[in-house]
Amino acid sequence: MLFIITTLRRIDLHPMNYFFLAAAFFAFHLLLAYLVDHISIHLAFLICSIVSLVLVVSYLRLVIGFRFAIREAGIAQIIYLVLFSYAFFFKGFTGLSVTIGAILTLFVVMQATGRLNWGQQLPLRHGSHPAEPFL
């Protein structure tokens, strides 16, 4: 989602920026896996959510700016990390919750990028060719 948002906003992030963002995202899961053995799962979930959000927002405020870090990245992380992960607490409804979230996300992304010329937005490198048709 962050790639889609930065593409729509014409923000050029380097692959290393995405690497650090992925690591901050993963910090949630890694910390939760070990912290849950020592404190209640709900408190561990809250702590891990805050840690991951602070990592992402504090990094992106340096890379892009505070407004983007909070508004786009912070909100996206709450939706796609915290809420999707919280769906595992809905006994019997986890899969349905995640599926509905994914379908809603697909709809929003399709609507937001429907008029985007991907060829102009992400041009092929010089010397590379589009994939040959399968047939």
Buried (B, 14 or more C-beta within 10 A) or exposed (E): BBEBBBBBEEBEBEEEBEEBBEBBBEBBEEBBEEBBEEEEEEEBBEBBBEBBBEBBBEBBBEBBEEEBBBEBBBEBBBBBBBBBBBBEEEEEEBEEBBEEBEEEBEEEBEEEBEEEEEEEEEEEEEEEEEEEEEE
